[in-house]
Amino acid sequence: MDSSRSEYYSKIKRLILSRLLLAAFLLSSLAFFQYRYHIFQFPSGTPLYFALAVLVLTGIYWYLLRVVDNLPLLAYIQIAGDILLISWLVSMTGGIDSGFALLYHVTIISASIILYRRGGYLSASLASILYGGLLDMQYYSVLGFTRSLNYTPIQVLYLLFINIISFYTVALLSSYLSERLRKTRQELREKSMDFDDLQVIQDHILRSVGSGIVTMNMSGEITSWNNAAEHITGYRFDEIRTNWKAVFGDSIKGLFGHTDDLKARPVRFEGPIAKRDGNRAILGFTATLLKDDTDTVRGIILTFQDITRLIEMEEQIRRQERLATVGSLAAGIAHEIRNPLASLSGSIQMLQGELELRGDHKHLMDIVLRETDRLNNIITEFLDYARPRSSQMEPISLASVLEETITLFRNSREFKKDIVITCDIPFSIAVNGNPQRLRQVFWNLLINAAQAMDNGGSITISAASGRGIDADEVTIHILDTGTGIEKEHLEHIFDPFFTTKSGGTGLGLAIAYRIIEDHNGTIDVKSEAGKGTAVIISLPYLDLTAGNGQNARYDS
């Protein structure tokens, strides 16, 4: 059922019910006053006939309402029928002396409400014709009407004139109000549709925007939470409403004490959060005041984005800046130290061959030679880090490189018998790189893992290929069960010369980071003190199917 038909249907149904109620009221009041005061003179049976006519018409109209498609026509038929019924009632109750002529006005008002201006004027015209004809027939005693002796011809004409004017006046006023009401409803309907459209657009924007958007009232309660906010944090709206303080921590707790600062301009800040999956992320927030139409502050709007990756990139840039500084220094000091060091080492070795040293003298000479070699190694590693050699890239099987490195490591003095190494990598996983430099990366990582397991443990190496941020990539995981790394040391482990080991140079991980970076990859370390360490390396994937799907397996 469309809106227009639905509107006519409800109005006609109300008209039928109103007619029934009005007839019941008229008949009951007429019966009461006629029985008690005998104020009307009309043929016997008139109230009964009127009641039967109303009931029969009500049944007919109710049936037609359900089967007729042209509801405006049905409304015209009912209005015309009501005017005829009222004219009959007026004629039966004295004609010009009847007080029921006022019912014409009720019908005209009903017609104006249902059929608007046209219906009001047509009903007023029909009422005027029937009422005027009724008075004329009564005045000239036509069709058995008895002429009233209470009115002169001028009085009859004046009474007819006044009633016709009142009919059209009621039609004019009621149709005007009805038209205004219809236009107001139409405007309200259009505005409601526009509002609904705006609401839909707003909902689409909130769902589609890539930034998290949160609204909070002045009591600090979250009132809205869009899809991006759920995606960034992992929390649904019903979860975050009762848990936001644990998620955001101290990042936004102080906002409500500084709303005056937000009146001048939006406030931007950064802060860590605890995501639903247990990881932590750094968010960039923008806070603005939420105001209503009267410019009254109702709360705070927070927009935020995950800038964890951006912070990591900034740290990489700072590391690159430090690297550039170290590189410029390395070129100058390498020759200044290495040449005299070579002369010293050669001279000491000649003296050791010519002199016969015993006891403490021999021990001191051994220390000098050992420290000279150690200093030379430090300078060599330093140069590898600060000014890496140009490397020839070639397709290599990752499994082969790791297998060779593990074999060398197991035969080195750094390896302990109570360390178990497990490696399971498909030969089909390949990268484009320099085998020698990648071996150096894995060698440094294996040494670090072994040094973190004084009482033995396990090293597990695995790799898988998949879709990364920009392209297909290989992800290598190297897990150990060592002592782990303290939280405050994690952000410095790739800095040159940073070490927590006695005798360490602090260049192993720095060199590994530089080599992986030269291979267009990334390296990350996740660790907790006492729970081991996980090194994750990502390198661009190279499709190599020569391995026939076999895996390199190594267990020791």
Buried (B, 14 or more C-beta within 10 A) or exposed (E): EEEEEEBBBEBBEEBBEEBBEBBEEBBEEBEEEBEEEEEBEBEEEBBEEBBEBBEEBBEBBBEBBEEEEEBBEBBBBBBBBBBEBBBBBBBBBBBBBBEBBEBBBBBBBBBBBBBBBBBBBBBBBBBBEBBBEBBEBBBEEEEEBEBBEEBEEEEBEEBBEEBBEBBBEBBBBBBBEBBEEBEEEEEEEEEEEEEEEEEEEEEEEBEEBEBBBBBBEEEBEBBBBBBBBBEBBBBEBEBBEEBBEEBBBEBBEEBBEEBEEBEEEEBEBEBEBBBBEEEEBBBBBBBBBBEEEEEEEBBBBBBBBBBBEEBEEEEBEEBEEEBEEBBEEBEEEBEEBBEEBEEBBEEBBEEBEEEEEEEEEEEEBEEBBEEBEEBBEBBEBBBBBBBBEEBEBEEBBBBBBBBEBBEBBBEEEBBEEEBBBBBBBBBBBBBBBBBEBBBBBBBBBBBBBBBBBEEEBBBBBEBEBEEBEEEEBBBBEBBBBBBBBEEEBBEEBBBBEBBEEEEBBBBBBBBBBBBBBBBBBBBEBBBEEEEBBBBBBBBBBBEBEEBEEEBBEBEB
